[in-house]
Amino acid sequence: MKESTGPAQTLALSEIDSAVLSKTRLTPAQRWFSLTELAVGGAIVIGHNIYHVVPNEVPILVVVGLVSLRLRNGGWGLMGLHRPTSWPRTVVIAMLAAAARILLGVLAVDPIAAHFWPPAVLPSGTDQITGHPLLALRWLFMVWIFAAFGEEIGYRGYLITRAADAGDRSRAAYWAGVLIVSVLFGYGHYYKGPAGVLDSGMAGLILGATFILSGRNLWACILAHGFIDTFALVTLFLGWSS
């Protein structure tokens, strides 16, 4: 009699397959191709945010990343876009990461940056959120779709994975990828000015560390990013920040 496979068993098998895939040795050609993808992704980030010669990088990275992971690796599990074994644990990790990012920004990055540069520039239109619930809800929808999902798939899920691939998926390669992508993430917010680039780079470090320490669980990063931006929108709506 053939044994049935339920949802829990299927989930466990998909996570085992992802773990096995992440430890698979890559050929030199595969590593060079991954390095090329990382370089092209970085060029897209810089090309849009600094030189304004390419369209917004987030949709491009999302599409290229999802297609690349699907074609080259057979699925999106390698970048952690599979159902986690424990949603409560994932939510707790995300909340801790969001709290660390907010506190570090308020207590360390902002005061240090204030000694050298003007305050970070807020995204255009956010100055009108205070006291306007419909506008706040519109922004909330946008940040969850564009920032939480889009930026995490593009930066943490895709670029960190390809950086790690270039280093044959060693632990050191993953952490090097976190550093490289954090710098790119900072420049991805170039419009905010030097203080904003530093602050966003720090956020990238925390989100990248969350990605690695959670066992490359991209959902933890997506939720953390969403919590961070939701907190920022709430403070703007209530008039607690400017």
Backbone bond lengths (Angstrom), bond angles and torsions (degrees), N, CA, C in turn:
res aa  C-N    CA-C-N  psi(-1)  N-CA   C-N-CA  omega(-1)  CA-C   N-CA-C  phi
1 M - - - 1.469 - - 1.523 109.03 -
2 K 1.325 117.14 129.50 1.460 121.51 -177.05 1.518 110.77 -74.60
3 E 1.340 115.85 131.21 1.465 120.69 -179.59 1.525 109.46 -77.32
4 S 1.344 116.41 132.18 1.465 121.14 -179.94 1.515 110.34 -78.28
5 T 1.318 114.78 154.29 1.462 120.97 178.75 1.515 109.14 -116.93
6 G 1.341 115.98 111.66 1.457 120.90 -179.35 1.503 111.64 -84.73
7 P 1.360 117.47 177.70 1.455 121.77 -179.15 1.520 113.23 -58.18
8 A 1.352 115.75 -40.38 1.466 118.57 -178.57 1.520 111.00 -65.54
9 Q 1.348 115.92 -40.78 1.459 119.55 179.21 1.527 111.17 -66.72
10 T 1.333 115.90 -40.54 1.467 120.02 178.43 1.511 110.55 -61.98
11 L 1.354 115.74 -42.09 1.466 120.56 178.93 1.515 110.77 -62.32
12 A 1.337 116.15 -44.72 1.460 119.39 -179.26 1.518 110.60 -62.24
13 L 1.332 116.14 -41.93 1.456 119.55 179.27 1.525 111.42 -63.68
14 S 1.338 117.92 -39.98 1.463 120.43 -179.41 1.511 110.63 -65.32
15 E 1.337 118.00 -37.14 1.460 120.66 179.13 1.524 110.76 -71.73
16 I 1.326 117.31 -36.52 1.463 120.19 175.85 1.517 109.73 -63.83
17 D 1.333 117.07 -43.84 1.464 121.06 178.51 1.530 110.53 -60.31
18 S 1.329 117.20 -40.08 1.466 121.17 179.60 1.521 110.60 -65.88
19 A 1.338 116.51 -40.50 1.458 120.17 -179.88 1.525 110.69 -66.00
20 V 1.331 116.00 -41.49 1.464 120.08 178.32 1.527 110.20 -64.45
21 L 1.333 116.11 -43.00 1.455 120.76 -178.67 1.526 111.26 -62.00
22 S 1.346 116.61 -39.38 1.461 119.93 -177.37 1.527 112.35 -67.84
23 K 1.349 117.31 -19.52 1.463 120.84 179.91 1.532 112.52 -100.12
24 T 1.317 116.67 1.22 1.458 120.68 -179.94 1.521 110.51 -71.04
25 R 1.328 116.38 132.05 1.462 120.52 177.95 1.520 110.19 -70.64
26 L 1.323 115.05 139.84 1.455 120.62 -179.68 1.519 110.68 -101.69
27 T 1.318 116.02 150.08 1.458 120.14 175.51 1.531 108.94 -74.98
28 P 1.332 118.06 160.23 1.471 119.89 175.95 1.521 112.74 -55.88
29 A 1.329 116.98 -38.08 1.463 119.97 179.21 1.530 111.20 -63.85
30 Q 1.334 116.29 -40.99 1.461 119.89 178.66 1.526 111.04 -65.52
31 R 1.320 116.30 -38.72 1.466 119.68 179.56 1.526 111.05 -67.07
32 W 1.328 117.59 -42.04 1.454 120.82 177.88 1.525 110.96 -65.25
33 F 1.303 116.81 -37.69 1.464 120.09 178.89 1.527 110.19 -65.62
34 S 1.331 116.39 -39.33 1.462 120.66 177.54 1.527 111.01 -65.18
35 L 1.337 116.25 -40.27 1.456 119.95 177.28 1.525 110.67 -63.33
36 T 1.321 116.41 -37.80 1.464 120.44 177.28 1.526 110.87 -64.11
37 E 1.333 116.16 -42.57 1.466 119.69 177.47 1.521 110.92 -61.14
38 L 1.332 117.48 -42.34 1.465 121.35 178.28 1.524 110.59 -61.95
39 A 1.337 116.58 -44.18 1.466 120.54 -179.23 1.520 111.19 -64.25
40 V 1.331 116.26 -41.79 1.466 120.02 178.87 1.532 109.98 -65.70
41 G 1.330 116.34 -41.80 1.457 119.84 177.28 1.521 111.94 -60.89
42 G 1.329 116.29 -42.75 1.460 120.11 176.84 1.516 111.86 -63.07
43 A 1.331 116.69 -39.81 1.461 120.79 178.94 1.530 111.01 -64.61
44 I 1.322 116.35 -35.90 1.466 120.04 177.72 1.524 110.38 -66.02
45 V 1.334 116.74 -42.23 1.466 120.95 178.78 1.527 110.23 -61.34
46 I 1.329 116.71 -50.63 1.467 121.09 -179.10 1.529 110.72 -67.17
47 G 1.324 116.00 -40.44 1.457 120.46 -178.14 1.511 112.84 -61.24
48 H 1.333 116.93 -36.62 1.467 119.20 178.92 1.523 112.23 -80.94
49 N 1.323 116.17 -50.83 1.464 119.84 -168.28 1.526 114.41 -79.56
50 I 1.316 117.57 -27.57 1.468 119.72 -179.02 1.524 111.58 -105.24
51 Y 1.337 116.49 -48.05 1.463 119.82 -174.38 1.530 113.67 -98.94
52 H 1.331 117.19 -14.01 1.469 121.96 176.56 1.533 112.40 56.20
53 V 1.315 115.59 43.02 1.461 120.20 -179.71 1.528 112.45 -109.82
54 V 1.330 116.85 -5.42 1.465 120.91 175.35 1.525 108.04 -131.45
55 P 1.337 117.96 159.33 1.470 120.51 178.32 1.531 111.01 -64.96
56 N 1.312 115.16 175.88 1.468 120.95 -179.83 1.522 110.89 -51.22
57 E 1.336 115.32 132.18 1.468 119.33 -172.22 1.519 114.50 -73.74
58 V 1.341 117.62 -25.48 1.464 118.98 -172.07 1.532 112.69 -63.47
59 P 1.341 119.89 -53.45 1.482 117.66 177.56 1.523 113.11 -59.44
60 I 1.339 116.49 -35.05 1.468 119.56 -179.82 1.518 110.46 -64.94
61 L 1.338 116.55 -47.57 1.462 120.34 -179.36 1.522 111.63 -64.55
62 V 1.320 116.90 -37.46 1.467 120.03 179.02 1.527 110.55 -62.54
63 V 1.332 116.27 -50.76 1.467 119.94 -178.02 1.523 111.09 -64.58
64 V 1.335 116.69 -49.56 1.469 120.48 -179.11 1.522 110.26 -61.99
65 G 1.337 116.50 -42.98 1.456 120.49 -178.82 1.516 112.69 -63.01
66 L 1.333 117.01 -47.81 1.463 120.21 -179.68 1.525 111.55 -63.61
67 V 1.330 116.31 -41.13 1.467 119.88 178.85 1.525 110.57 -67.08
68 S 1.335 116.38 -44.81 1.464 120.75 -178.89 1.524 111.69 -61.18
69 L 1.335 116.89 -48.17 1.465 119.96 -179.72 1.523 111.28 -63.98
70 R 1.329 115.87 -35.29 1.460 119.31 -179.57 1.522 111.17 -69.43
71 L 1.319 116.84 -45.69 1.462 120.49 -176.06 1.526 112.37 -75.86
72 R 1.322 116.63 -43.67 1.462 119.53 -174.70 1.523 113.35 -83.06
73 N 1.331 116.73 -30.28 1.463 119.68 -173.71 1.520 113.35 -119.32
74 G 1.320 117.66 -1.81 1.453 120.83 175.34 1.508 115.43 82.01
75 G 1.323 118.08 0.71 1.466 120.54 -179.48 1.519 110.42 171.61
76 W 1.325 115.56 -177.82 1.459 121.16 -174.99 1.525 112.90 -103.93
77 G 1.337 116.52 6.16 1.456 119.70 -178.80 1.514 113.11 -63.60
78 L 1.345 117.60 -30.62 1.458 120.87 -177.64 1.522 111.94 -62.06
79 M 1.336 117.35 -30.35 1.456 119.17 178.47 1.532 111.62 -96.70
80 G 1.319 116.73 12.94 1.455 120.46 172.72 1.505 115.25 83.19
81 L 1.328 117.19 15.41 1.458 120.20 -178.64 1.524 110.13 -93.79
82 H 1.332 115.01 53.71 1.453 120.66 172.21 1.523 108.14 -127.39
83 R 1.282 116.46 164.10 1.459 121.25 -176.85 1.528 109.78 -64.69
84 P 1.347 117.90 125.18 1.475 119.57 -178.86 1.525 111.87 -70.88
85 T 1.307 115.75 159.59 1.468 119.93 179.35 1.516 111.22 -67.81
86 S 1.335 117.90 -29.11 1.460 121.52 -178.53 1.522 109.57 -139.32
87 W 1.325 116.66 110.17 1.459 119.89 175.73 1.525 112.14 -67.03
88 P 1.366 119.62 -41.69 1.471 118.57 177.71 1.531 112.41 -57.59
89 R 1.331 117.22 -43.03 1.460 120.07 178.14 1.523 110.72 -63.20
90 T 1.315 116.82 -40.78 1.463 121.03 179.14 1.524 111.06 -62.21
91 V 1.334 116.61 -42.00 1.471 120.86 179.22 1.525 110.76 -64.67
92 V 1.325 116.97 -42.20 1.472 120.59 179.38 1.529 110.50 -62.71
93 I 1.338 117.10 -45.21 1.465 120.76 177.68 1.524 110.12 -58.64
94 A 1.333 116.30 -44.32 1.464 120.75 -179.58 1.520 111.54 -62.70
95 M 1.326 117.32 -41.10 1.462 120.96 -179.90 1.527 111.12 -66.45
96 L 1.322 116.86 -39.71 1.464 120.50 177.63 1.523 111.28 -65.33
97 A 1.340 116.16 -41.72 1.460 120.14 178.58 1.520 110.94 -64.57
98 A 1.335 116.44 -42.33 1.467 120.17 178.96 1.525 110.75 -63.42
99 A 1.329 116.87 -42.67 1.463 120.22 179.18 1.523 111.29 -63.45
100 A 1.336 116.76 -40.91 1.464 120.89 178.94 1.519 110.77 -63.05
101 R 1.329 117.00 -42.64 1.456 120.84 -179.68 1.533 111.39 -64.77
102 I 1.334 116.77 -44.31 1.465 120.99 -178.64 1.525 110.88 -65.86
103 L 1.334 116.64 -48.02 1.460 120.28 -178.09 1.521 112.26 -65.92
104 L 1.338 116.55 -41.76 1.459 119.50 179.33 1.520 110.83 -64.77
105 G 1.325 116.52 -36.48 1.456 119.68 177.95 1.515 112.34 -65.57
106 V 1.329 115.68 -46.39 1.467 120.37 -176.64 1.521 111.80 -71.70
107 L 1.334 116.95 -41.12 1.460 120.42 -171.75 1.528 114.35 -90.79
108 A 1.331 117.71 -20.72 1.465 119.01 -175.21 1.525 113.25 -126.84
109 V 1.324 117.28 -59.64 1.466 120.09 -171.96 1.520 112.00 -65.31
110 D 1.328 117.38 -48.76 1.474 120.19 -178.12 1.526 112.27 -61.37
111 P 1.348 119.49 -47.58 1.474 118.82 179.02 1.528 113.22 -63.00
112 I 1.330 116.99 -38.71 1.475 119.67 179.67 1.529 109.89 -67.68
113 A 1.339 116.56 -46.19 1.458 120.11 -178.76 1.521 111.59 -62.48
114 A 1.334 117.19 -31.85 1.467 121.32 -178.06 1.526 112.43 -63.99
115 H 1.338 117.27 -22.09 1.461 120.76 178.35 1.529 111.99 -75.03
116 F 1.320 117.32 -17.32 1.464 120.73 -173.67 1.530 113.99 -119.73
117 W 1.320 117.20 -32.68 1.464 119.80 -172.10 1.525 111.16 -136.50
118 P 1.332 116.81 163.95 1.469 120.72 172.12 1.526 110.12 -66.05
119 P 1.335 117.75 164.49 1.470 120.34 177.93 1.521 111.64 -58.85
120 A 1.310 116.04 153.78 1.464 121.59 178.98 1.523 110.14 -61.46
121 V 1.323 115.46 142.68 1.465 121.51 178.67 1.528 109.14 -81.96
122 L 1.326 116.45 131.17 1.460 120.32 178.52 1.525 110.75 -79.66
123 P 1.331 117.54 156.12 1.469 119.67 176.82 1.524 111.34 -56.86
124 S 1.316 115.79 144.33 1.456 120.82 -178.55 1.527 111.34 -59.12
125 G 1.320 117.02 129.40 1.458 122.28 178.00 1.506 114.37 101.19
126 T 1.336 117.96 -18.29 1.463 119.62 -178.44 1.531 112.27 -71.42
127 D 1.332 117.34 -17.30 1.461 119.95 178.50 1.523 112.14 -70.42
128 Q 1.332 117.07 -8.80 1.463 120.70 -179.60 1.526 112.63 -100.80
129 I 1.332 117.30 2.02 1.458 120.83 -174.99 1.522 112.71 -72.23
130 T 1.320 117.88 -34.13 1.460 122.18 -173.85 1.531 111.72 -53.36
131 G 1.334 114.95 120.14 1.458 120.92 176.71 1.513 115.26 76.67
132 H 1.321 119.00 6.90 1.467 122.07 -179.38 1.530 109.53 -118.79
133 P 1.340 117.96 92.87 1.471 121.00 -174.18 1.522 114.44 -61.86
134 L 1.343 118.51 -40.12 1.465 119.64 -178.92 1.524 111.52 -65.57
135 L 1.329 116.44 -39.96 1.458 119.85 177.38 1.524 110.74 -66.46
136 A 1.330 115.97 -39.78 1.468 120.32 178.34 1.525 110.80 -62.55
137 L 1.341 117.00 -41.25 1.464 120.55 178.75 1.519 111.16 -66.17
138 R 1.337 116.73 -36.96 1.465 120.15 177.22 1.524 110.81 -62.58
139 W 1.328 115.72 -44.07 1.467 120.07 177.80 1.527 110.94 -66.24
140 L 1.335 116.57 -36.49 1.459 119.84 179.30 1.524 110.42 -61.91
141 F 1.312 117.09 -42.38 1.464 121.30 177.67 1.529 110.21 -61.99
142 M 1.329 116.22 -44.32 1.463 120.16 -177.17 1.520 112.03 -65.54
143 V 1.339 117.13 -42.46 1.472 118.12 -176.69 1.529 111.27 -69.46
144 W 1.325 117.42 -33.30 1.461 118.26 178.73 1.529 111.40 -70.85
145 I 1.330 117.07 -39.26 1.464 119.72 -179.72 1.519 111.50 -77.06
146 F 1.327 116.51 -51.95 1.460 120.80 -172.29 1.526 111.55 -79.22
147 A 1.334 117.16 -47.05 1.467 120.56 -175.24 1.525 112.09 -85.56
148 A 1.340 116.49 -58.25 1.468 119.49 -174.68 1.531 111.33 -62.32
149 F 1.318 116.87 -53.37 1.461 119.25 -179.55 1.525 111.48 -80.10
150 G 1.336 116.61 -51.01 1.459 119.82 -174.24 1.511 114.05 -63.15
151 E 1.327 116.94 -53.66 1.467 119.47 -176.95 1.523 112.01 -67.72
152 E 1.322 117.76 -35.13 1.470 118.58 -179.53 1.520 111.61 -71.21
153 I 1.318 117.89 -39.09 1.465 119.30 175.50 1.525 110.20 -64.94
154 G 1.339 116.19 -45.12 1.462 120.31 -176.46 1.516 113.86 -70.15
155 Y 1.321 117.06 -48.49 1.463 120.65 -174.50 1.531 112.16 -86.58
156 R 1.335 117.71 -61.23 1.461 119.06 -176.95 1.527 111.49 -73.39
157 G 1.332 117.41 -49.84 1.458 119.18 -175.31 1.514 113.92 -67.12
158 Y 1.323 117.22 -45.84 1.465 120.89 -174.50 1.529 112.78 -90.58
159 L 1.335 117.44 -59.55 1.464 119.37 -171.83 1.531 112.74 -67.31
160 I 1.329 118.51 -40.89 1.468 119.27 177.37 1.526 110.23 -63.95
161 T 1.323 116.62 -40.05 1.467 119.95 179.29 1.523 111.01 -61.96
162 R 1.327 117.13 -44.40 1.461 119.28 -179.60 1.530 111.52 -70.60
163 A 1.323 117.83 -33.17 1.468 119.89 174.47 1.525 110.03 -63.28
164 A 1.332 116.23 -42.14 1.467 120.21 177.96 1.520 110.81 -65.62
165 D 1.333 117.45 -38.33 1.463 121.03 177.48 1.528 110.95 -60.27
166 A 1.336 116.18 -39.55 1.473 119.73 179.24 1.521 111.12 -61.79
167 G 1.320 116.87 -27.93 1.465 121.75 177.65 1.508 113.40 -100.65
168 D 1.345 116.74 22.05 1.466 123.49 177.02 1.521 112.52 63.71
169 R 1.334 116.88 28.88 1.462 123.79 173.14 1.518 114.32 60.64
170 S 1.321 116.65 28.11 1.463 119.49 174.70 1.526 109.07 -75.30
171 R 1.316 116.38 163.84 1.464 120.53 178.68 1.531 110.21 -61.61
172 A 1.323 116.28 -41.13 1.464 120.01 178.28 1.523 111.29 -62.76
173 A 1.339 116.53 -36.23 1.460 120.32 179.72 1.525 111.17 -66.36
174 Y 1.323 116.58 -38.38 1.463 119.26 177.40 1.529 110.88 -64.03
175 W 1.329 117.21 -43.35 1.462 119.65 -179.70 1.529 111.18 -69.94
176 A 1.326 117.24 -34.41 1.465 119.52 173.94 1.525 109.67 -63.33
177 G 1.328 115.97 -38.92 1.453 120.09 176.53 1.520 112.34 -61.94
178 V 1.328 116.29 -38.73 1.467 120.22 176.92 1.525 110.63 -59.30
179 L 1.333 117.01 -45.20 1.468 121.02 -179.40 1.525 111.51 -65.27
180 I 1.323 116.44 -46.80 1.471 120.54 -178.61 1.523 111.11 -61.76
181 V 1.321 115.73 -47.49 1.461 120.33 -176.90 1.526 111.23 -70.12
182 S 1.333 117.75 -29.40 1.467 120.28 176.38 1.522 110.89 -64.53
183 V 1.334 116.18 -39.72 1.471 119.83 176.18 1.528 109.61 -63.36
184 L 1.328 116.72 -45.23 1.462 120.05 178.07 1.531 110.95 -62.34
185 F 1.322 116.34 -39.14 1.468 120.42 179.80 1.524 110.47 -64.62
186 G 1.336 116.59 -37.39 1.461 119.92 175.82 1.514 110.85 -61.44
187 Y 1.338 116.83 -47.72 1.462 120.49 178.85 1.528 112.01 -71.26
188 G 1.324 116.76 -16.98 1.453 119.90 172.84 1.516 112.33 -68.10
189 H 1.342 116.00 -12.13 1.469 121.91 177.17 1.525 109.67 -119.49
190 Y 1.313 115.04 38.96 1.465 122.19 -176.51 1.525 112.43 -60.93
191 Y 1.321 115.78 -29.44 1.468 120.17 -179.08 1.531 112.20 -62.32
192 K 1.328 117.12 -20.25 1.463 120.92 -178.44 1.521 112.92 -77.58
193 G 1.333 117.24 -10.11 1.449 120.18 -176.85 1.520 111.55 90.18
194 P 1.350 118.00 176.06 1.470 121.07 -176.35 1.531 113.74 -56.76
195 A 1.324 117.25 -41.55 1.470 119.60 179.37 1.524 110.57 -63.61
196 G 1.322 116.18 -38.35 1.455 120.15 179.19 1.516 112.97 -70.19
197 V 1.333 116.45 -36.74 1.466 120.40 176.79 1.527 109.69 -62.91
198 L 1.338 116.84 -44.61 1.466 120.62 178.62 1.525 110.92 -62.78
199 D 1.324 116.31 -45.26 1.459 120.70 -178.50 1.526 111.27 -64.28
200 S 1.331 116.77 -43.68 1.461 120.13 179.39 1.528 111.76 -68.72
201 G 1.332 116.53 -34.76 1.458 119.51 175.36 1.515 111.39 -62.48
202 M 1.346 116.11 -40.34 1.468 119.96 176.21 1.523 110.42 -63.65
203 A 1.337 116.84 -41.91 1.461 120.32 177.12 1.524 110.47 -60.29
204 G 1.335 116.07 -40.63 1.460 120.20 177.76 1.523 112.27 -61.42
205 L 1.328 116.25 -38.44 1.469 120.14 177.56 1.524 111.21 -62.17
206 I 1.333 115.97 -45.97 1.463 119.77 -178.68 1.523 110.98 -66.19
207 L 1.321 117.01 -43.15 1.463 119.69 179.16 1.527 111.18 -67.67
208 G 1.334 116.85 -37.38 1.458 119.85 176.42 1.513 111.95 -65.68
209 A 1.338 116.60 -42.27 1.470 120.36 177.00 1.526 110.60 -63.29
210 T 1.318 116.19 -38.19 1.465 120.26 176.75 1.522 110.75 -61.00
211 F 1.322 115.79 -41.30 1.469 121.40 178.62 1.526 110.69 -59.26
212 I 1.332 117.15 -45.63 1.467 120.53 -177.66 1.526 111.26 -73.33
213 L 1.323 116.78 -49.06 1.461 121.09 -173.68 1.531 112.77 -69.55
214 S 1.322 117.10 -21.97 1.470 119.86 177.93 1.527 111.58 -87.48
215 G 1.322 116.10 7.68 1.460 119.33 -177.61 1.508 112.27 79.91
216 R 1.354 115.47 34.49 1.469 122.79 -178.27 1.527 110.97 57.40
217 N 1.329 114.15 49.67 1.462 122.66 175.99 1.530 107.61 -95.68
218 L 1.318 117.28 98.62 1.464 120.44 -175.62 1.513 112.31 -66.03
219 W 1.333 117.44 -26.02 1.463 119.82 178.76 1.524 111.60 -63.31
220 A 1.332 117.06 -32.92 1.462 119.63 176.65 1.527 110.46 -62.49
221 C 1.340 116.33 -39.38 1.471 121.18 178.52 1.520 111.31 -69.67
222 I 1.322 116.56 -42.11 1.463 120.33 179.83 1.524 110.62 -61.08
223 L 1.328 116.16 -46.93 1.465 119.69 -179.94 1.522 111.20 -66.43
224 A 1.334 117.42 -42.62 1.467 120.36 179.67 1.523 110.61 -60.24
225 H 1.326 116.75 -45.38 1.468 121.20 179.15 1.521 110.29 -61.33
226 G 1.318 116.47 -43.00 1.461 120.04 178.32 1.511 112.42 -63.81
227 F 1.331 117.29 -41.29 1.469 120.92 178.29 1.528 111.04 -63.40
228 I 1.330 116.55 -42.18 1.468 121.40 -179.91 1.520 110.95 -60.29
229 D 1.326 116.40 -49.47 1.460 120.28 -177.62 1.526 111.66 -71.01
230 T 1.329 117.18 -32.48 1.467 120.15 175.91 1.520 110.49 -63.99
231 F 1.326 116.47 -42.96 1.470 120.59 177.50 1.525 110.44 -60.24
232 A 1.337 116.64 -43.26 1.462 120.35 179.75 1.527 111.20 -62.95
233 L 1.335 117.43 -40.68 1.456 120.58 179.98 1.521 111.62 -68.35
234 V 1.334 116.84 -37.30 1.469 119.91 178.00 1.521 110.71 -63.61
235 T 1.335 117.01 -42.53 1.471 119.17 179.36 1.521 110.72 -65.77
236 L 1.336 117.20 -36.22 1.463 119.76 176.22 1.515 111.44 -67.42
237 F 1.307 117.72 -42.95 1.458 122.18 -179.30 1.532 111.07 -62.07
238 L 1.327 116.09 -40.02 1.460 120.10 -179.00 1.520 112.95 -83.42
239 G 1.342 116.96 -4.30 1.450 120.29 178.92 1.512 114.18 78.28
240 W 1.334 116.71 21.35 1.462 120.16 -179.39 1.514 113.09 -84.27
241 S 1.338 117.23 -15.55 1.461 120.88 178.49 1.505 108.32 -141.14
242 S 1.341 115.21 168.07 1.460 119.63 -178.69 1.519 108.96 -136.41
